[in-house]
Amino acid sequence: MEFAQLAAHVGEEFTLAGVPVTLTTATPAGAGGSLVFEGPLDRPLDQATHEIAHPVLGDGLLFVVPVGAGASARTYEAVFN
């Protein structure tokens, strides 16, 4: 999937490797940008390429990096060049 496709769906739910996550931020930069997702604390994802799914966009692959955890969610980032 491409940055622009995903960025149009900020605030919507996706699944990454079967874990429900919400796209919270899309920051454009040049031809790409970064996306930030929040997911549950009890189902952490590793830094890796994961299957991503969305009811409108369908399925694809996305490399995500864990960047933090707060009181109620884990945060992940995907960077596009």
C-alpha positions as CSV (number, residue, x, y, z in Angstrom):
1,M,0.0,0.0,0.0
2,E,1.1,3.5,-0.6
3,F,1.3,6.5,1.8
4,A,-1.4,8.5,0.0
5,Q,-3.9,5.6,0.1
6,L,-3.5,5.0,3.8
7,A,-3.2,8.7,4.8
8,A,-6.7,9.4,3.5
9,H,-8.0,7.1,6.3
10,V,-6.7,8.8,9.5
11,G,-9.0,7.9,12.4
12,E,-10.1,4.6,10.9
13,E,-9.4,1.1,12.1
14,F,-7.0,-1.3,10.3
15,T,-5.6,-4.6,11.3
16,L,-1.9,-5.3,11.4
17,A,-1.0,-9.0,11.7
18,G,-4.5,-9.6,13.0
19,V,-4.2,-6.9,15.7
20,P,-6.8,-4.0,15.5
21,V,-5.0,-0.7,15.3
22,T,-6.2,2.9,14.6
23,L,-4.4,5.2,12.2
24,T,-3.9,8.4,14.2
25,T,-1.5,10.6,12.3
26,A,-0.4,10.9,8.7
27,T,2.5,13.4,8.1
28,P,3.5,14.0,4.5
29,A,7.2,14.5,3.6
30,G,8.4,14.8,0.0
31,A,7.0,11.9,-2.1
32,G,6.2,9.9,1.1
33,G,5.7,10.5,4.8
34,S,5.0,8.7,8.0
35,L,2.0,7.1,9.5
36,V,1.3,6.5,13.2
37,F,-0.9,3.8,14.5
38,E,-2.2,3.0,18.0
39,G,-2.9,-0.5,19.1
40,P,-3.7,-2.4,22.3
41,L,-1.2,-2.8,25.1
42,D,-1.8,-6.5,25.5
43,R,-1.0,-7.5,21.9
44,P,2.4,-5.9,21.0
45,L,3.8,-6.1,17.5
46,D,7.5,-6.5,16.7
47,Q,9.4,-4.3,14.2
48,A,8.7,-6.2,11.0
49,T,6.7,-6.3,7.8
50,H,3.2,-7.1,8.7
51,E,0.0,-7.9,6.8
52,I,-2.3,-4.8,6.9
53,A,-6.0,-4.9,6.2
54,H,-8.7,-2.3,5.8
55,P,-12.3,-2.8,4.8
56,V,-12.1,-0.4,1.8
57,L,-8.4,-0.6,0.8
58,G,-8.1,-4.3,1.1
59,D,-4.9,-6.2,2.1
60,G,-1.2,-5.3,1.8
61,L,2.1,-5.3,3.5
62,L,3.5,-2.6,5.8
63,F,6.8,-2.3,7.7
64,V,6.1,-0.9,11.2
65,V,8.4,0.0,14.1
66,P,7.2,0.2,17.7
67,V,7.8,3.7,19.0
68,G,6.2,3.7,22.4
69,A,3.6,2.7,24.8
70,G,1.3,4.9,26.9
71,A,-1.2,4.2,29.6
72,S,-3.8,2.9,27.2
73,A,-2.1,2.1,23.8
74,R,1.1,1.0,22.0
75,T,2.3,3.3,19.2
76,Y,3.8,2.2,15.8
77,E,5.2,4.1,12.9
78,A,5.5,3.3,9.2
79,V,7.8,5.6,7.1
80,F,7.4,5.9,3.3
81,N,10.1,7.3,1.0
